[in-house]
Amino acid sequence: MQTITAVPKQKSIGSIQFLPVNLFASVMGISGLSLAWRQASKLFGTSLVIADIIGIAAVLMFIVLSLGYISKWILYPQKVKDEFKHPIIGNFFGTITIAILLLSSVVGTYSGLTGQVLWIIGTVTTLALSFIIVTRLLDGNHEHGHAVPAWLIPGVGTLDIAVAGGSMPFTWAHEINLLSLAIGGIVALVFLTMILSRLIHHAPMHAGLTPSMLIMIGPFEVGFLGYINFEHRIDQFASILFYFGLFLFIVLFFKVFKKSIPFGASWWGVSFPLAALSNAALQYAMFVHSWPLITIAAIILVLMNIVLVVLFVRTIKALFNGNLLKG
């Protein structure tokens, strides 16, 4: 009698239709890490090769994710449309435009023209998305539960225009950078008030959104970087932005980094706020040049590297075990 041997079913990694848009936050984080190591070379004398390798990784990551999401758009247009209209997920489309802005700084080191083109594309798309999201919010009838830190991404993302555009040679860049600081600064003031009110007076956010709480340090650290790139100096206002962002990070650190919070693509939301804090700390340490600030900058840089390595490894693991692209 012939014995039939069961063939184990091969596990699928999932479908492109479930590719989450918030994975573009990984490009933001890795780009920020590259820029941080470039600053570290000035403060600690580290090799620029580290920044170069990480910068290449950021570019490759953006290309892979862009091809993936364009495929999703072509094959499952309704899925993308639904995500864009979602009151929470829709805000994460800002990670795409901000990633382009940050890549303009990474690539601009090697090719000024390419960096300028990317900055213009990133600026136009960031301002357009900010307009769409703010207009949508003013339509009214939004639930209290939708006031989450992700709200800050499209509007406050305009601050990154000044972060990346502080050295742009165009005569009109000065006014665009000023416009971006105005929009990002006021939106941050209004939205942060609403988000903090929701966090204080209402039920805690879903565990999957908890990592996004770290986005709340963005307006202060990205604001610091955008302001000093625009003013070309560090004054007391800039110092206040940096120090409050640092304080808020310490408060949120113990709320976000918990083993009880399950891993998901949303965890990449911690990468860029942490990268912004690291870049700000490095620049501020070079300005003050005192050992406590230098030590803080070194600790944050090390922490950011550990966090991004863990996120990358866990993302790859989730991809191949089928959990990343699962409906």
C-alpha positions in Angstrom: 0.0 0.0 0.0 1.4 3.4 -1.0 2.0 5.9 1.7 1.1 9.5 1.0 3.4 12.0 2.5 1.9 15.4 3.3 3.7 18.3 1.8 4.0 21.2 4.2 2.2 24.3 3.0 4.6 27.1 2.2 4.0 30.2 4.2 3.3 33.4 2.3 4.8 36.7 3.3 1.5 38.4 2.6 0.0 40.7 0.1 1.2 44.1 -1.2 -2.4 45.4 -0.6 -1.5 45.4 3.1 1.7 47.4 2.8 1.3 50.1 5.5 2.0 53.7 4.5 3.6 54.4 7.9 6.6 52.3 6.9 7.9 55.4 5.1 8.7 56.6 8.6 11.6 54.2 8.4 13.1 56.3 5.7 12.7 59.4 7.9 14.4 57.7 10.8 17.3 56.3 8.7 17.8 59.6 6.9 17.9 61.3 10.2 20.4 58.8 11.5 22.7 59.5 8.5 22.5 63.2 9.2 23.2 62.6 12.9 26.4 60.7 12.1 27.5 63.5 9.9 27.1 65.9 12.9 28.8 63.3 15.1 31.9 63.5 12.8 32.2 67.1 13.8 31.8 66.6 17.5 33.4 63.2 18.1 35.6 62.9 14.9 33.8 59.7 13.7 34.2 58.6 10.1 31.9 60.1 7.5 31.8 56.6 5.9 29.2 55.7 8.6 26.9 58.6 7.5 27.5 57.6 3.8 26.5 54.0 4.3 23.4 54.8 6.3 22.5 57.5 3.7 22.7 54.9 0.9 20.5 52.6 3.0 17.9 55.4 3.3 17.8 56.0 -0.4 17.4 52.3 -1.2 14.7 51.9 1.5 12.8 54.8 -0.1 13.1 53.3 -3.6 11.9 49.8 -2.4 8.9 51.2 -0.4 8.0 53.6 -3.2 7.9 50.8 -5.8 5.8 48.7 -3.3 3.3 51.4 -2.6 3.0 52.4 -6.2 2.2 48.8 -7.0 -0.4 48.8 -4.3 -1.9 52.0 -5.7 -2.1 50.5 -9.2 -3.4 47.1 -8.1 -5.6 48.1 -5.1 -6.5 51.8 -5.7 -9.5 51.7 -3.3 -7.2 50.5 -0.5 -5.0 53.5 -0.9 -8.0 55.8 -1.2 -9.5 54.5 2.0 -6.2 54.9 3.8 -5.8 58.5 2.7 -9.4 59.3 3.9 -8.9 57.6 7.2 -8.9 60.1 10.1 -5.8 58.6 11.6 -3.9 56.6 9.0 -4.3 59.4 6.4 -1.9 61.5 8.5 0.9 59.0 7.8 1.0 60.0 4.2 3.1 62.9 5.5 5.9 60.4 6.2 6.3 60.2 2.4 6.7 63.9 1.8 8.9 64.4 4.8 11.1 61.5 3.7 11.7 63.3 0.4 12.7 66.5 2.3 15.2 64.6 4.5 16.6 62.7 1.5 17.3 66.1 -0.1 19.7 66.8 2.7 21.3 63.3 2.5 21.6 63.3 -1.3 22.5 67.0 -1.5 25.9 66.2 0.1 26.9 64.4 -3.1 24.8 66.3 -5.7 23.7 69.8 -5.0 21.3 69.8 -8.0 19.6 66.5 -7.1 19.2 67.7 -3.5 17.6 70.9 -4.7 15.2 69.1 -7.0 14.2 66.7 -4.1 13.7 69.7 -1.8 11.4 71.4 -4.2 9.3 68.2 -4.7 9.2 67.6 -1.0 8.3 71.2 -0.3 5.4 71.3 -2.8 4.0 68.0 -1.7 4.4 68.7 2.1 2.6 72.1 1.8 -0.1 70.5 -0.4 -0.7 67.7 2.1 -0.7 70.1 5.0 -3.4 72.1 3.3 -5.6 69.0 2.5 -5.3 67.6 6.1 -6.0 70.9 7.9 -8.9 71.6 5.5 -10.3 68.1 6.2 -10.2 68.7 9.9 -12.1 72.0 9.6 -15.0 70.1 8.1 -16.0 69.2 11.7 -17.7 66.3 13.4 -14.4 64.6 14.3 -14.3 62.3 17.3 -12.2 63.0 20.4 -10.5 59.7 19.9 -9.1 60.8 16.6 -7.0 63.5 18.2 -3.8 61.5 18.3 -0.1 62.5 17.9 -0.2 61.4 14.2 -2.2 64.6 13.6 1.1 66.4 13.9 2.8 64.7 11.0 1.4 66.6 7.9 1.2 70.1 9.4 4.2 70.1 11.6 6.0 68.3 8.8 6.3 71.7 7.1 9.0 72.5 9.7 11.2 70.0 7.9 11.1 72.3 4.8 13.2 74.8 6.8 15.4 72.0 8.3 16.3 70.8 4.8 16.1 74.2 3.0 18.2 76.4 5.3 21.1 76.4 2.7 19.1 76.5 -0.5 20.5 79.0 -2.9 17.2 80.2 -4.4 16.2 83.8 -3.7 12.6 82.7 -2.9 13.8 80.0 -0.4 13.9 82.4 2.5 10.2 83.2 2.3 9.3 79.6 1.7 11.3 78.6 4.8 9.6 81.4 6.8 6.2 80.2 5.6 6.9 76.6 6.6 8.0 77.7 10.1 4.8 79.8 10.5 2.5 76.9 9.4 4.4 74.2 11.4 4.7 76.4 14.5 1.1 77.4 14.8 -0.3 74.0 13.8 1.9 72.5 16.5 0.6 74.9 19.1 -3.0 74.2 18.2 -2.8 70.5 17.6 -0.6 69.7 20.6 -3.2 71.4 22.9 -5.9 69.2 21.5 -3.9 66.0 21.6 -2.8 66.6 25.2 -6.4 67.4 26.2 -7.5 64.1 24.6 -4.6 62.1 26.4 -5.4 63.7 29.7 -9.2 63.7 29.8 -10.1 60.6 27.8 -9.2 56.9 27.6 -5.7 55.9 26.7 -5.0 55.3 23.0 -5.0 51.8 21.5 -1.7 50.0 22.3 -0.8 50.0 18.6 -0.7 53.8 18.6 1.3 54.2 21.8 4.7 54.4 20.0 3.4 57.4 18.1 3.3 59.4 21.3 7.0 60.1 20.7 5.9 62.2 17.7 5.0 64.9 20.2 8.7 65.8 20.7 8.9 66.6 17.0 7.5 70.2 17.1 10.3 71.1 19.6 13.3 69.3 18.2 12.4 69.7 14.5 11.4 73.3 15.4 14.8 73.8 16.9 16.6 72.5 13.8 14.4 74.5 11.4 14.7 77.7 13.5 18.5 77.6 13.8 18.9 76.7 10.0 16.7 79.7 9.2 18.4 82.1 11.7 21.9 80.6 11.3 22.4 80.9 15.1 21.3 79.4 18.4 19.6 81.8 20.7 17.6 81.4 23.9 14.4 80.7 22.1 16.1 77.8 20.3 17.5 76.6 23.6 14.0 76.5 25.1 12.7 74.4 22.2 15.6 72.0 22.6 15.3 71.6 26.4 11.5 71.1 26.5 11.7 68.6 23.7 14.4 66.7 25.8 12.2 66.9 28.9 9.2 65.6 27.0 11.3 62.8 25.5 12.3 61.6 29.0 8.6 61.7 30.1 7.4 59.7 27.1 10.3 57.3 27.0 8.9 55.3 30.0 5.4 55.3 28.4 6.5 54.2 24.9 9.3 51.7 25.4 7.4 48.9 27.1 7.6 45.1 26.4 3.8 45.0 26.7 3.3 47.0 23.5 3.1 44.6 20.5 5.5 45.2 17.6 4.0 46.7 14.4 4.8 49.1 11.6 3.6 51.9 13.8 6.8 51.4 15.9 8.7 53.2 13.2 6.9 56.3 14.3 9.5 56.6 17.1 12.5 56.7 14.7 12.4 60.2 13.3 11.5 62.1 16.6 14.5 60.2 18.1 16.6 61.2 15.1 15.5 64.8 15.3 16.4 64.8 19.0 19.8 63.3 18.3 20.6 65.9 15.6 19.4 68.7 17.9 21.4 67.4 20.8 24.6 67.1 18.7 24.2 70.6 17.3 23.4 72.1 20.8 26.4 70.2 22.3 28.7 71.8 19.7 27.3 75.2 20.5 27.5 74.9 24.3 30.5 72.6 24.3 30.2 71.4 27.9 30.7 67.8 29.0 27.1 67.2 30.2 25.6 68.2 26.9 28.2 66.2 25.0 27.4 63.2 27.1 23.7 63.6 26.5 24.3 63.9 22.8 26.4 60.7 22.8 23.8 58.7 24.8 21.0 59.7 22.5 23.0 58.9 19.4 23.8 55.4 20.8 20.2 54.9 21.9 18.9 55.9 18.4 21.3 53.4 16.8 20.1 50.6 19.1 16.4 51.4 18.5 16.7 51.5 14.7 18.7 48.3 14.5 16.0 46.5 16.6 13.2 48.0 14.5 14.9 47.0 11.3 15.5 43.4 12.5 12.0 43.0 13.8 10.5 44.4 10.6 12.4 42.0 8.4 11.4 39.1 10.8 7.7 40.3 10.6 7.9 40.5 6.8 9.1 36.9 6.4 6.8 35.3 9.0 3.8 36.9 7.2 2.8 39.4 10.0 3.9 42.6 8.3 1.7 42.3 5.1 -1.2 40.6 6.8 -4.7 41.9 6.6 
